[in-house]
């Protein structure tokens, strides 16, 4: 899920910090004498788990879940960092994958889930998603939630108005490469006078930079390759080449949400978790959207791990809860209800996935689409300062896109910005 990036119910960072600070520390209320336990659980927006929380409590009356939603993955990570530094924290904390390396570099702050039975459930998960929760010392810090296979969501009505094909197979055939994608965008913009994509960071840079087996790091936390990895430079250059087909609508902004409804743009990159976000923000456009293949290769964008901070008063109960929550049956339910694609591959060839379609997306076979995407993903090592590097590069692209800085010398400025941010 994560990234999921900041999803629904986004709140200001300060408000989230205050909210979580007030809830820090594992509760022991009701845990002595009567056999009842309260688990303090920190989540962030878009995880799609609320229905399962209610189900778990109904099936386990001796457990009360105290859920605190930070709003965004960034705010959640900031709050958890502060809590752990003060020797506090919840019983269960969700960590978006872009921050996972930062936290698992400090395994002393978390329960090693192997001691609670993690080895027994490991075979259920994609190998590379499991490894994203394993620290350098071999301890298991987090259990995987979803996986963010990539596709492209597009408005069929807007494509038709622009004189472009509308069928998902035809649209996929329009852009086998990113250069073809840009050409289609130019055709769309010429025909309509509008940008085809929301913004080039979200719908060009982010998917392209994930279409490799490396991103900003090589094989370890000190092996920086952001300045030498050709995939990063390719993604950066393609983003700048795409500025002319951008509607310049910032991701996860009010304008972005409204733009999905209003037709301000016709295409945006859609990892699996994005499909529900679109349907929630633009309910009146049901049947006007469809899903096409992403140009070139698949990639992963999103996901999180569920962890148990060291200070939890109820680690056994917390692990029992996590194990149930991330079992294949529950992950399938989350996918069918909220779009987050399972990290448990035993589901991929089942009728529940292979025959699953979306009415909102013109009856697109979203199950097979994302199953095929996930099976071709090349795992990427995400290091401790992943988000810092990512933000510095993306901010540079955004400055060019918004006309604040020239395209000439942008790569050099981006690398300088990364170096400054890492200091």
KOLGU-592708 format. One line per field, with one value per residue (C-alpha): x, y, z; residue in three letters; residue number from 1. Coordinates in pm, 1 decimal, decimal comma, always signed. Layout:
BEGIN
u X:...
v Y:...
w Z:...
residuo ALA:...
num NUM:...
// end
This chain:
BEGIN
u +0,0:+199,2:+363,6:+132,9:+198,0:-26,9:-380,1:-728,3:-778,7:-454,7:-388,1:-129,6:+195,6:+169,1:-182,6:-83,3:+215,7:+1,0:-259,5:-12,2:+192,3:-121,2:-163,9:+196,0:+272,1:+114,7:-195,3:-223,9:-580,8:-792,9:-498,3:-467,7:-708,0:-987,8:-787,3:-878,1:-620,3:-620,5:-390,9:-279,7:-251,8:-107,0:-204,0:-208,8:-462,7:-553,1:-462,3:-818,3:-818,0:-1103,0:-1358,7:-1113,2:-1045,9:-1416,7:-1429,4:-1130,9:-1281,1:-1613,5:-1436,8:-1202,5:-1410,1:-1117,7:-922,0:-996,2:-823,4:-743,5:-680,5:-496,6:-473,1:-195,5:-349,3:-35,9:+261,9:+501,4:+327,6:+314,0:+689,0:+764,3:+542,8:+686,7:+1042,4:+958,3:+781,7:+1062,6:+1323,0:+1128,9:+1096,2:+730,5:+514,0:+211,1:+164,1:+141,9:+278,7:+236,0:+541,7:+525,3:+786,4:+978,9:+1058,6:+1110,2:+1486,7:+1519,9:+1341,7:+1480,2:+1829,0:+1737,0:+1608,3:+1665,4:+1353,0:+1130,3:+1035,2:+1206,4:+895,5:+1081,0:+1049,3:+671,2:+634,8:+715,4:+901,1:+573,5:+393,7:+687,3:+609,1:+276,5:+439,6:+631,7:+999,0:+1109,1:+823,6:+913,9:+1277,9:+1174,6:+1088,0:+1409,9:+1692,3:+2063,1:+2103,2:+1837,3:+1563,3:+1214,6:+1097,7:+778,4:+517,9:+418,7:+82,1:+2,0:+211,9:+178,4:+193,8:+166,8:-79,9:-216,6:-569,8:-730,6:-1060,3:-1224,7:-1462,1:-1174,4:-975,5:-1275,3:-1316,0:-948,9:-991,0:-788,5:-878,7:-1064,3:-1034,9:-778,5:-589,5:-581,9:-465,0:-195,7:-76,7:-46,8:+242,0:+476,3:+754,7:+763,6:+858,7:+534,2:+349,3:+480,7:+374,8:+21,4:+22,7:+121,5:-163,8:-407,0:-289,6:-304,7:-660,1:-796,5:-578,0:-537,0:-261,0:-304,2:-143,5:-191,8:+176,0:+501,3:+638,5:+338,7:+267,7:+609,2:+901,2:+760,3:+666,5:+978,8:+1227,1:+1077,7:+1117,2:+1455,9:+1625,1:+1787,9:+1670,6:+1877,6:+2073,4:+2273,1:+2314,1:+2326,7:+2258,8:+2588,3:+2582,4:+2438,1:+2369,4:+2118,3:+2374,9:+2501,6:+2195,3:+2089,2:+1727,3:+1715,4:+1857,5:+1616,7:+1318,8:+1437,5:+1486,1:+1152,1:+977,7:+1128,2:+1036,4:+676,9:+626,4:+422,2:+157,7:+114,0:-191,6:+36,5:-200,8:-23,7:-74,5:-307,6:-414,7:-774,8:-723,3:-601,2:-905,4:-1138,9:-950,1:-1035,9:-1401,0:-1371,6:-1160,5:-865,8:-643,3:-706,0:-426,8:-249,6:-21,8:-224,8:-62,2:-329,0:-411,1:-477,8:-785,9:-995,8:-864,6:-985,4:-1327,8:-1364,5:-1265,0:-1454,6:-1765,5:-1965,7:-1718,1:-1789,8:-1772,0:-1567,5:-1233,6:-1040,1:-696,8:-418,5:-70,4:+212,7:+469,3:+768,7:+811,2:+622,2:+739,1:+630,1:+497,5:+365,6:+316,3:+393,0:+503,0:+329,5:+571,2:+564,2:+770,1:+990,7:+794,9:+467,5:+308,4:+127,8:+361,4:+204,4:-145,6:-14,4:+150,1:-161,4:-356,5:-103,6:-90,4:-468,9:-484,4:-228,9:-345,2:-440,8:-814,7:-804,5:-572,7:-814,1:-1100,5:-902,7:-824,5:-1182,6:-1312,5:-1037,4:-804,1:-484,6:-326,3:-223,7:+138,3:+40,0:+100,6:-107,3:-408,3:-291,3:-416,2:-740,1:-1077,4:-1111,8:-829,7:-840,4:-1213,4:-1223,8:-1338,8:-1419,9:-1747,3:-1600,9:-1319,1:-1547,5:-1541,4:-1162,9:-1015,3:-821,8:-737,9:-539,1:-399,3:-233,4:-144,9:+48,7:+212,3:+325,8:+473,5:+711,7:+834,5:+1207,7:+1257,7:+1437,1:+1644,6:+1517,5:+1774,9:+1745,6:+1741,5:+1517,8:+1256,4:+1513,3:+1669,0:+1330,8:+1197,6:+1506,6:+1485,7:+1109,4:+1118,2:+1368,4:+1142,9:+847,7:+1034,0:+1095,0:+738,6:+597,1:+828,8:+1025,1:+1358,7:+1490,8:+1527,8:+1890,6:+2113,1:+1821,8:+1998,1:+2303,0:+2079,3:+1894,8:+2218,2:+2334,0:+1998,5:+2032,7:+2382,9:+2261,0:+1963,5:+2185,2:+2418,6
v +0,0:+371,1:+378,2:+420,0:+788,6:+1022,6:+902,1:+988,2:+1178,7:+1370,5:+1589,8:+1851,5:+1711,8:+1905,6:+1785,4:+1425,7:+1455,4:+1595,3:+1326,4:+1041,5:+1192,4:+1187,1:+816,9:+706,1:+412,9:+68,9:+59,5:-184,0:-85,6:-392,1:-627,8:-743,3:-978,6:-989,3:-1127,5:-834,3:-650,0:-314,9:-292,7:+54,1:+44,2:+323,2:+329,0:+583,1:+670,3:+435,4:+104,3:-23,2:-213,7:-52,8:-323,9:-592,2:-409,6:-431,1:-797,0:-886,4:-718,6:-896,1:-1232,3:-1156,5:-989,3:-991,9:-758,6:-390,1:-214,8:+149,9:+275,5:+600,3:+712,8:+962,2:+1064,8:+1025,0:+789,1:+1081,4:+1202,5:+847,9:+800,8:+1133,1:+1051,3:+701,9:+837,4:+1082,4:+820,3:+564,5:+827,1:+888,9:+519,5:+518,6:+389,9:+174,3:-201,9:-214,2:+43,7:+47,1:+177,8:+273,9:+92,8:+407,1:+450,3:+85,4:+82,4:+378,0:+192,8:-156,2:-5,4:+22,2:-328,4:-271,3:-53,5:-340,6:-691,0:-957,0:-1122,3:-1451,9:-1491,9:-1483,7:-1722,3:-1516,0:-1809,2:-2001,5:-1743,5:-1637,0:-1892,6:-1719,3:-1400,3:-1287,2:-1342,3:-990,2:-827,0:-1032,7:-927,4:-562,6:-621,5:-805,1:-614,5:-658,6:-874,6:-1114,7:-1007,0:-973,2:-620,9:-604,8:-823,2:-718,8:-569,6:-515,3:-481,4:-188,2:-328,3:-60,3:+19,4:+338,8:+464,9:+673,6:+843,3:+676,0:+969,2:+1215,5:+989,4:+960,4:+1339,2:+1367,2:+1121,2:+849,5:+480,6:+392,9:+13,1:-94,1:-320,7:-50,4:+209,7:-21,5:-68,6:+310,0:+332,7:+30,9:+276,1:+598,0:+788,8:+661,8:+767,4:+1121,4:+1126,7:+1020,3:+1296,5:+1550,5:+1434,4:+1462,1:+1810,0:+1932,4:+1801,3:+1925,6:+2212,1:+2033,2:+1830,8:+1455,0:+1367,9:+1507,1:+1589,0:+1443,4:+1338,9:+1117,5:+977,8:+967,4:+991,0:+765,9:+469,0:+491,6:+507,2:+187,1:-14,1:-157,3:-368,6:-59,5:+286,6:+509,0:+232,8:-63,4:-357,6:-193,2:+113,6:+281,9:+197,1:+512,2:+488,3:+772,6:+970,1:+677,8:+455,9:+507,9:+434,4:+739,1:+961,8:+809,8:+876,7:+1231,2:+1309,6:+1156,6:+1363,9:+1684,5:+1578,6:+1533,4:+1878,6:+1986,2:+1722,3:+1801,1:+1967,5:+2073,9:+1938,8:+1847,1:+1492,3:+1441,1:+1805,4:+1926,9:+2029,4:+1679,6:+1518,3:+1758,6:+1711,2:+1341,6:+1441,0:+1744,7:+1596,9:+1827,8:+1537,1:+1204,5:+975,5:+903,5:+626,2:+374,9:+128,0:-109,3:+94,5:+402,9:+248,0:+284,7:+634,2:+738,9:+581,3:+755,7:+1097,5:+1081,5:+869,3:+1042,4:+921,4:+551,9:+373,8:+655,2:+512,6:+211,0:+61,8:+10,8:-133,5:+85,6:+154,7:-81,2:-282,7:-324,3:-182,8:-160,8:+157,8:+123,7:-120,8:-114,9:-337,3:-398,1:-380,2:-426,6:-160,7:-292,7:-127,9:-307,8:-452,8:-714,4:-844,0:-1191,7:-1053,1:-793,9:-1063,0:-1278,3:-977,4:-900,2:-1264,5:-1276,2:-935,8:-1026,4:-1384,3:-1450,8:-1453,4:-1106,8:-966,4:-1090,2:-912,9:-586,8:-613,5:-682,2:-400,2:-138,6:-233,7:-301,6:-600,9:-898,9:-981,9:-1349,7:-1514,1:-1825,0:-1608,9:-1493,2:-1785,4:-1833,6:-1741,1:-1477,2:-1284,4:-1403,5:-1333,3:-1009,8:-704,3:-342,5:-181,2:+163,1:+95,3:-19,0:-382,5:-394,2:-728,3:-563,2:-895,5:-1035,3:-691,9:-644,1:-1010,6:-997,9:-672,9:-808,5:-1125,6:-925,3:-681,4:-656,6:-599,6:-278,5:-222,0:+92,4:+241,8:+444,4:+783,1:+676,2:+943,0:+1220,2:+1142,6:+1096,7:+1429,9:+1623,2:+1487,7:+1523,0:+1880,8:+1970,0:+1820,7:+2008,7:+2339,2:+2288,2:+2170,4:+2480,4:+2717,1:+2813,9:+2684,9:+2619,3:+2269,3:+2342,8:+2222,3:+2060,3:+1725,0:+1890,6:+2094,6:+1778,0:+1603,3:+1908,6:+1915,0:+1549,4:+1602,8:+1898,7:+1702,4:+1410,2:+1626,5
w +0,0:+64,5:-138,8:-30,5:-47,3:+146,8:+70,3:+191,5:+515,6:+472,2:+771,2:+848,6:+982,4:+1306,7:+1373,8:+1310,6:+1539,8:+1817,3:+1768,6:+1781,3:+2061,6:+2271,1:+2199,8:+2241,2:+2463,5:+2467,2:+2676,6:+2964,8:+3044,3:+3118,4:+3079,9:+3438,0:+3604,1:+3347,7:+3053,5:+2829,4:+2622,3:+2446,4:+2143,6:+2038,5:+1656,4:+1439,2:+1072,8:+790,9:+521,9:+238,9:+400,1:+362,7:+690,5:+885,9:+807,0:+915,3:+1241,4:+1321,3:+1221,1:+1439,7:+1743,5:+1685,0:+1665,1:+1957,6:+2232,0:+2474,6:+2243,5:+2196,8:+1908,6:+1964,3:+1609,4:+1544,4:+1179,8:+1111,3:+780,5:+571,8:+559,5:+602,4:+917,2:+1050,5:+1004,4:+1173,5:+1468,3:+1510,4:+1498,1:+1776,1:+1985,8:+1960,4:+2049,5:+2368,7:+2451,7:+2357,7:+2073,1:+1998,9:+2005,0:+1625,1:+1381,6:+1003,5:+816,3:+447,4:+241,2:+153,9:+524,0:+612,6:+561,3:+796,1:+1075,0:+1023,4:+1051,7:+1422,0:+1496,9:+1868,1:+1862,4:+1747,8:+1850,4:+1638,3:+1498,2:+1455,5:+1831,2:+1794,2:+1499,0:+1187,1:+1031,7:+1022,4:+807,8:+587,6:+308,9:+243,9:+117,4:-190,4:-109,3:-197,0:-4,7:+301,5:+272,7:+286,2:+651,3:+746,0:+916,7:+843,8:+1155,8:+1026,7:+1263,6:+1117,3:+1189,2:+980,1:+808,5:+450,7:+368,9:-0,9:-316,4:-556,6:-907,9:-1176,7:-1455,1:-1613,3:-1544,1:-1817,4:-1902,9:-2201,1:-2261,4:-2278,4:-2508,5:-2739,9:-2745,7:-2842,8:-3128,5:-2957,8:-2918,6:-2600,4:-2561,0:-2302,0:-2541,2:-2807,0:-2558,3:-2422,9:-2782,1:-2823,0:-2577,7:-2573,0:-2482,8:-2282,3:-2594,3:-2748,3:-2433,7:-2472,9:-2839,3:-2741,6:-2481,7:-2742,4:-2965,9:-2676,7:-2581,4:-2939,6:-2979,1:-2646,7:-2529,9:-2196,0:-2036,9:-2064,1:-1730,1:-1381,8:-1331,2:-1458,4:-1120,0:-1046,7:-1392,2:-1557,1:-1315,6:-1042,4:-1262,8:-1482,0:-1195,1:-1052,7:-1374,0:-1284,7:-1019,5:-866,8:-776,4:-546,9:-374,5:-497,7:-262,1:+77,9:+292,6:+200,2:-170,6:-328,9:-703,2:-749,2:-949,5:-1159,9:-1211,0:-1575,1:-1483,5:-1256,2:-1529,6:-1783,1:-1558,3:-1492,7:-1862,8:-1960,9:-1694,9:-1832,8:-2186,4:-2065,9:-1917,1:-2219,7:-2152,9:-1784,4:-1631,9:-1344,2:-1082,0:-759,4:-635,8:-338,2:-344,8:-347,0:-709,6:-793,7:-636,5:-815,2:-1142,8:-1148,1:-1155,3:-1379,1:-1656,7:-1593,6:-1698,1:-1865,9:-1742,6:-1417,7:-1300,3:-1102,7:-868,5:-743,3:-432,9:-649,4:-810,3:-498,0:-436,5:-782,7:-732,1:-395,0:-524,4:-854,0:-790,6:-1063,5:-1328,5:-1282,5:-1617,8:-1773,5:-1656,0:-1774,5:-1706,6:-1960,9:-1932,5:-1812,5:-2088,4:-2092,8:-1772,0:-1449,4:-1119,7:-758,1:-605,4:-254,8:+26,0:+396,8:+684,3:+1015,5:+1307,4:+1683,8:+1866,4:+2145,6:+2425,5:+2344,0:+2655,5:+2446,4:+2174,1:+2156,1:+2111,6:+1864,8:+1652,7:+1660,1:+1533,4:+1255,1:+1145,9:+1110,4:+939,7:+670,9:+609,6:+243,8:+318,4:+471,8:+203,7:-62,0:+110,9:+121,8:-250,4:-351,4:-132,9:-144,6:-431,2:-235,6:-410,8:-193,9:-116,8:-80,7:-422,5:-352,6:-439,9:-782,1:-990,7:-801,8:-957,0:-684,1:-852,0:-1212,5:-1250,7:-1052,0:-1247,6:-1164,8:-1268,2:-1199,7:-1446,3:-1730,4:-1614,0:-1648,0:-1533,8:-1252,6:-1088,3:-1383,8:-1472,3:-1136,0:-1090,9:-1418,6:-1315,6:-978,8:-1129,2:-1350,9:-1084,9:-1023,2:-648,5:-552,4:-240,9:-70,7:+162,7:+484,9:+310,6:+22,6:+82,5:+126,1:-212,7:-376,7:-250,7:-361,6:-716,5:-742,1:-613,9:-885,0:-1152,6:-1008,7:-1027,1:-1397,8:-1455,9:-1286,8:-1472,3:-1161,0:-1294,5:-1647,1:-1786,1:-1872,0:-1590,1:-1404,0:-1356,9:-1205,5:-974,1:-872,1:-779,6:-583,7:-404,8:-310,0:-172,9:+32,1:+164,8:+268,4:+474,7
residuo UNK:UNK:UNK:UNK:UNK:UNK:UNK:UNK:UNK:UNK:UNK:UNK:UNK:UNK:UNK:UNK:UNK:UNK:UNK:UNK:UNK:UNK:UNK:UNK:UNK:UNK:UNK:UNK:UNK:UNK:UNK:UNK:UNK:UNK:UNK:UNK:UNK:UNK:UNK:UNK:UNK:UNK:UNK:UNK:UNK:UNK:UNK:UNK:UNK:UNK:UNK:UNK:UNK:UNK:UNK:UNK:UNK:UNK:UNK:UNK:UNK:UNK:UNK:UNK:UNK:UNK:UNK:UNK:UNK:UNK:UNK:UNK:UNK:UNK:UNK:UNK:UNK:UNK:UNK:UNK:UNK:UNK:UNK:UNK:UNK:UNK:UNK:UNK:UNK:UNK:UNK:UNK:UNK:UNK:UNK:UNK:UNK:UNK:UNK:UNK:UNK:UNK:UNK:UNK:UNK:UNK:UNK:UNK:UNK:UNK:UNK:UNK:UNK:UNK:UNK:UNK:UNK:UNK:UNK:UNK:UNK:UNK:UNK:UNK:UNK:UNK:UNK:UNK:UNK:UNK:UNK:UNK:UNK:UNK:UNK:UNK:UNK:UNK:UNK:UNK:UNK:UNK:UNK:UNK:UNK:UNK:UNK:UNK:UNK:UNK:UNK:UNK:UNK:UNK:UNK:UNK:UNK:UNK:UNK:UNK:UNK:UNK:UNK:UNK:UNK:UNK:UNK:UNK:UNK:UNK:UNK:UNK:UNK:UNK:UNK:UNK:UNK:UNK:UNK:UNK:UNK:UNK:UNK:UNK:UNK:UNK:UNK:UNK:UNK:UNK:UNK:UNK:UNK:UNK:UNK:UNK:UNK:UNK:UNK:UNK:UNK:UNK:UNK:UNK:UNK:UNK:UNK:UNK:UNK:UNK:UNK:UNK:UNK:UNK:UNK:UNK:UNK:UNK:UNK:UNK:UNK:UNK:UNK:UNK:UNK:UNK:UNK:UNK:UNK:UNK:UNK:UNK:UNK:UNK:UNK:UNK:UNK:UNK:UNK:UNK:UNK:UNK:UNK:UNK:UNK:UNK:UNK:UNK:UNK:UNK:UNK:UNK:UNK:UNK:UNK:UNK:UNK:UNK:UNK:UNK:UNK:UNK:UNK:UNK:UNK:UNK:UNK:UNK:UNK:UNK:UNK:UNK:UNK:UNK:UNK:UNK:UNK:UNK:UNK:UNK:UNK:UNK:UNK:UNK:UNK:UNK:UNK:UNK:UNK:UNK:UNK:UNK:UNK:UNK:UNK:UNK:UNK:UNK:UNK:UNK:UNK:UNK:UNK:UNK:UNK:UNK:UNK:UNK:UNK:UNK:UNK:UNK:UNK:UNK:UNK:UNK:UNK:UNK:UNK:UNK:UNK:UNK:UNK:UNK:UNK:UNK:UNK:UNK:UNK:UNK:UNK:UNK:UNK:UNK:UNK:UNK:UNK:UNK:UNK:UNK:UNK:UNK:UNK:UNK:UNK:UNK:UNK:UNK:UNK:UNK:UNK:UNK:UNK:UNK:UNK:UNK:UNK:UNK:UNK:UNK:UNK:UNK:UNK:UNK:UNK:UNK:UNK:UNK:UNK:UNK:UNK:UNK:UNK:UNK:UNK:UNK:UNK:UNK:UNK:UNK:UNK:UNK:UNK:UNK:UNK:UNK:UNK:UNK:UNK:UNK:UNK:UNK:UNK:UNK:UNK:UNK:UNK:UNK:UNK:UNK:UNK:UNK:UNK:UNK:UNK:UNK:UNK:UNK:UNK:UNK:UNK:UNK:UNK:UNK:UNK:UNK:UNK:UNK:UNK:UNK:UNK:UNK:UNK
num 1:2:3:4:5:6:7:8:9:10:11:12:13:14:15:16:17:18:19:20:21:22:23:24:25:26:27:28:29:30:31:32:33:34:35:36:37:38:39:40:41:42:43:44:45:46:47:48:49:50:51:52:53:54:55:56:57:58:59:60:61:62:63:64:65:66:67:68:69:70:71:72:73:74:75:76:77:78:79:80:81:82:83:84:85:86:87:88:89:90:91:92:93:94:95:96:97:98:99:100:101:102:103:104:105:106:107:108:109:110:111:112:113:114:115:116:117:118:119:120:121:122:123:124:125:126:127:128:129:130:131:132:133:134:135:136:137:138:139:140:141:142:143:144:145:146:147:148:149:150:151:152:153:154:155:156:157:158:159:160:161:162:163:164:165:166:167:168:169:170:171:172:173:174:175:176:177:178:179:180:181:182:183:184:185:186:187:188:189:190:191:192:193:194:195:196:197:198:199:200:201:202:203:204:205:206:207:208:209:210:211:212:213:214:215:216:217:218:219:220:221:222:223:224:225:226:227:228:229:230:231:232:233:234:235:236:237:238:239:240:241:242:243:244:245:246:247:248:249:250:251:252:253:254:255:256:257:258:259:260:261:262:263:264:265:266:267:268:269:270:271:272:273:274:275:276:277:278:279:280:281:282:283:284:285:286:287:288:289:290:291:292:293:294:295:296:297:298:299:300:301:302:303:304:305:306:307:308:309:310:311:312:313:314:315:316:317:318:319:320:321:322:323:324:325:326:327:328:329:330:331:332:333:334:335:336:337:338:339:340:341:342:343:344:345:346:347:348:349:350:351:352:353:354:355:356:357:358:359:360:361:362:363:364:365:366:367:368:369:370:371:372:373:374:375:376:377:378:379:380:381:382:383:384:385:386:387:388:389:390:391:392:393:394:395:396:397:398:399:400:401:402:403:404:405:406:407:408:409:410:411:412:413:414:415:416:417:418:419:420:421:422:423
// end
